Amino acid sequence: MTNHTSLNNGFVSLVGAGPGDPDLLTVKGHRVIQQADVVVYDRLVSTEILALASPDAEMVYVGKKLDYHCVPQDQINQILVDKAQAGKRVVRLKGGDSFIFGRGGEELEELAKHGIKYEVVPGITAAAGATAYAGIPLTHRDHAQSVQFITGHVQKDGREIEWASLAQSNNTLVFYMGLKQSGHISDKLITHGLSSDTPCAIIENGTRKEQRVLTSSLANLSVVAKSAQSPALIVIGSVTTLSESLQWFNQE
């Protein structure tokens, strides 16, 4: 069996680019992008952040859209392995944070299997960034004592979300990639005891200049979701009622 470690002088930085506003990239993320020989990037990374890379850097687009994968995940993993084994400094650049519904763990497992050295540079995840820019505190003493992040994608193995544990009135729920599943989400939460009047918000293009915040009740969520476009985040809980009084972003 080949010892890949002895052959490889490459290095991979797994970097979270944040939710959209390029100013939310971390200082460390900025530095490693500038130093990269290769940048492997996703669809939601802003052009301003990509422009930080060296003009000599190789830029490899591996973005995914809903229901359409430009490059399959195993192929992305292989690109990272191949570039690192060629001795390159690689930045794997993802929107938000790589470890929150970003499949970063899967990519690192592949690198570890091949003995490739890597580091993780966290990013601001959409749940934290988009809600902050929408004037929605995820927790608040008068509204929510806990917050949960949930993927709206149905699992391929058919495992269901533990809906009963989510349907608590003093809890904030943030669903990633949930627009298409909004009807299913609202039905399940109401069935498991959450009031149909529970306030909700859909944050479209969070932290970007095109950001829109749509508000709704839980019962009406799927209707409002039809007028929203991806990327969007669904926030469920009474904290969303603070959006109107606390909004600050994109104000004249």
N, C-alpha and C positions, 0 to 999 in steps of 0.2 A: 504494500500500500504506500502511495507517495505521501511524503510529508510536505504538505502545501506550505506550511509555515516557513520552512527553510527557503522555499522558492520565491516567497512573496514579500516584497517591500512596500506594497501598496497599503492604503489606509482608507477607510470609509467613515465619513461623518454623516450620521443620520440627523437631518436638520428639520425642525418644524418652522415653517415660514410665517406662522400666525394666520389669522382669519381673513386677511384681505388688505387692510391698511398697511402699506409697506413700512411705516414708522413703528409698527409693533414687532418687527423682527428684532431678535435679541442682538446685543453687541457681539456675542460670540458667534452667532449665526452669520452675521455680516462678515466677520473676519475670515471664517473658514470658506465662505462662498468666494471671497476675493482670492483665496489661496488655492482654489481647486483646479486640478487639471481637467476634470470631467464633472459636469453637473447633470444628474439624472433627475428630471423634474416632472411634477404632476400638473394637471389642467388648472388648478385653482391658485397656482403661484403667480403673483402679479408680475407684469413686465418690468416694473420698477425694481423689484428684487432680483429678477433675472439679469438686469442691466449691471448689477454689482459684480458679476463674474468677469474674469479677465477676458479681453478680446481673443486671447489664444486658447481659452478653455473650450473643450468639446461639449456641446449642449445636446443632450439626449432626451427627447420628449417621450414620456410613457403614460400620458394622461388617460383617465377613464371618464366616461360619461355614464349616466344612468342607463342600464340595459345595453351598454356598448363598451366593450373593453378594447381600447386601441392596442394595448400590449398585454397579454396574459401575465398573471402574477409570477408564474414559474419562469417566464422569459425575463421579467424584470429582475428577479433574483439572479438569474444567470448573467445578465449584463453587469450587475454589481460585482459578481465573483470574477468575471473575465477582466474587467477594467482594473480591479484591485490586483489581480494576479499578474497583470502587465506592469505593475509597479506604479500605478497612478494614484494621486490623491483624489478621491471621489467624494462628492457631496451628493447624497440622496435627499432631495428637497421635496417636502410635502407640505400641503396647506395645513394650517392649524398645528396640532401636535401629533407627532408620528405614533405615539402610543395610545391615543384615544381615537379608536375606529380608523386608524391610519395604516394598519397591517405592518407597522414597523417591527413588531416582535417577530413576525414570520420572516422578514428579510434578514434580521440579525441572526436568527437561527440558522439560516443558510450560510451566512458568512462564518459563523462559529464552526459549522460543520467542516468548512474548508480551511480553518485555521487563520482566517483573515482578521486583522486587528481593526477595531472600530471604536467610535465614541457616539454618544447620543447628546444632541443639543436640543433641549425641549423648546417647544413653541407655545404661544398662547392659543389654547383650543377655542373653537368657535363658540362653545357654550359660555365661556368666560368673556371673550372679546365682544361677540355680537350682543349679548345681553347688556354689557356695560355701555355700549354705544347706543343701546335702545332705552337706557334709563330704567333697566329692570335688574334690581339686586337679586341674585340667586337665593340668598337667605336674608331674612329680616325678622327681628324679634316678634313683630306683630303678625307675621304671615307664614314663615316657613323655617323650621328648625333643621331641615335636611334637604339635600338636593341629589338627584340621580340623573346620570347620563345614560341614555338608552339608544341603541341603534334601531332605526325604523325598518331596516332590511330584514325580511323573513329569513330565518336560518335554513340553509339547504337540507340539513338533517331533520328539519321539521320541529325542532325543539321550540316550545312556546316560552314567551316571556312570563315571569311570575307576576301576573297582573294584580293579584290580591295584595302583594307587598307594595305595589306602586300606588294603589288607590287610597292614599291617605291625604287628608285635607291640609295637614301642616307640612306638606312636602312639595318641593318644586321638581317638576319633571322636564327634562330637556331631551327631545328626540332629534337625533341626527338622521338625515336622509329619510324623513318620514312623510313627505308630501303625498306620495302615491298611496301610502298606507294610512292616511289620516282618518278615513272612515272606520277602518278596522281598529285603530288606536282608540278613538272616542267610544266606539261600541263596547270594546273590552273594558275600558276604565269605568264606564257607566254601569255595565253589567256587574262589575266587582265592587260597586258601592260609591264611586265618586259622583258627586252631584253633577247633573247635566248643566247646571248654571256655572260650574267652575270656570273662571276666566282663563283665556288662552291668548297667546300671541304667536304670530308667524313673523320671523325676521328674515327678510329676503336680502341677499347681498350684504350681510352684516359687516360693519366697519368700513365699507366702501362708500364712495360718494353717492352711489345709486341706492343706498340702503332704504328699504321700506319696512314699516312695522304695521302689520294688519292684526286687529284684535277681534276676538270672537268669544262666544261661550263654547264649552266642550261639545254641546249638542250640535252646534252649528259649524264645528271645525272643518269638516270635509267640504262644506259649501265654500267657505272662505279660502280654503287651500286650492280650490280650482283656479282662483285668480292670482295665485303666487307662482313664482318660477324658482327653479333650483339655481344656485345653492340657497337653501332656506333651512331654518331651524324652527322647530315647534317648541314653544315653552308653555307648560300647563301649570297653573297655580295662581293663587291670589296676588303674588308679587307682580304679576303682569299688569295689575290695575295701577301700579305706580308709574308706568311708562309715560303717561301723558304729563304728569306733574314733574317728573324727573328728567324728561328728555332734554338733551343738550347738544347732540350731534346734528349737523346740517341745519342748525337754526340760523336764521338771518341775523 
